[in-house]
Amino acid sequence: MYADTELVNALFPESQTRRLDYRSWIHLNPGDRVIVKQHACPPECGTVDDIAEDASYFWVWLDGHSRTLISHADGTTIHKMLA
């Protein structure tokens, strides 16, 4: 199991989130709620704003923060929050 996944699961029950690798970002839609775990930062919740046509990157509004670009090359772990 990934250390980033363990930290997210400690904050949010596993049944309420699903880890997405970058190949699965194609299934994200604007308005989806996600948990963003960037290197050396705590997990943050946010809302998907816009997604590149090839889903290699997307924009997310982090709760209480600004809009942030997430790229498959930056090593960020993404968990989609399930309804």
Steps between C-alpha positions, in 0.01 A plus 500: 500500500616852427592724794296784347199270478536401865499865608192578291322188630575606857315828435227362271368141516620294204141422399447873438798555268667333203865554411547601137824465313551750220369256238164515680479880500304470174205402723509827698239764427473866596331518839640168626627515856856373544769470763834631379819369665803690377854405598590612855154658552196381693197377300265778389144480371402678185267518201604417144465813287628410153670201337730484199358315202761223542458509883875543551429793729205669667417803710358468850369758747646400836259578784597831655781551250551589139467311175788254453631315196549126549720322247576129466871591508494664845445180702176618662269228636131549424207335675149552365239546770206268445143615560 
